[in-house]
């Protein structure tokens, strides 16, 4: 967990600012509950990767998100 602001808070702030609203955001988290994933995606995350993860999965995520 992040000490001051969690990923949902960061995503919320980035989406509110015109200069940062289009920055792709991929959650990399230990929160693996379906409700956590759904919340992130509904808020506008581009992808949601749970730890532990495999390198291949992250590479594929990058390719899709940043293409």
C-alpha positions in Angstrom: 0.0 0.0 0.0 1.1 3.5 -0.8 1.5 5.7 2.3 -0.4 9.0 1.4 -2.4 8.3 -1.7 -3.4 4.9 -3.2 -3.5 4.1 -6.9 -7.2 4.9 -7.1 -6.5 8.4 -5.7 -3.6 8.9 -8.2 -5.8 7.9 -11.1 -8.6 10.2 -9.9 -6.3 13.1 -9.7 -4.6 12.4 -13.1 -8.0 12.2 -14.8 -9.1 15.5 -13.4 -6.2 17.5 -14.9 -6.4 18.3 -18.6 -2.6 17.9 -19.1 -2.6 14.4 -17.5 -6.0 13.0 -18.3 -4.8 11.0 -21.3 -1.7 9.4 -19.7 -2.1 5.6 -19.8 -2.2 4.2 -16.3 -1.6 0.5 -15.5 -2.3 -0.7 -11.9 0.5 -2.9 -10.6 -0.9 -4.2 -7.3 -1.2 -7.0 -4.8 -5.0 -6.3 -4.6 -6.3 -9.2 -6.5 -10.0 -9.2 -5.6 -12.4 -8.9 -8.6 -14.0 -5.8 -7.0 -10.6 -4.1 -6.9 -10.0 -4.8 -10.6 -13.5 -3.6 -11.5 -13.1 -0.4 -9.5 -9.8 0.4 -11.2 -11.2 -0.3 -14.7 -14.4 1.6 -14.1 -12.3 4.6 -12.9 -10.4 4.6 -16.3 -7.3 2.5 -15.7 -5.9 1.1 -18.9 -5.0 -2.2 -17.4 -4.7 -4.0 -14.0 -1.8 -6.3 -13.3 -1.7 -8.2 -10.0 1.4 -9.4 -8.2 3.1 -11.7 -8.4 3.2 -11.3 -12.2 5.0 -12.9 -15.0 7.3 -10.8 -17.1 5.6 -11.9 -20.3 2.3 -10.7 -19.0 3.6 -7.2 -18.3 5.4 -7.0 -21.6 2.1 -7.8 -23.4 0.3 -5.2 -21.3 2.8 -2.6 -22.3 2.5 -3.5 -26.0 -1.2 -3.2 -26.0 -1.4 0.0 -23.9 1.4 2.0 -25.5 0.9 0.9 -29.1 
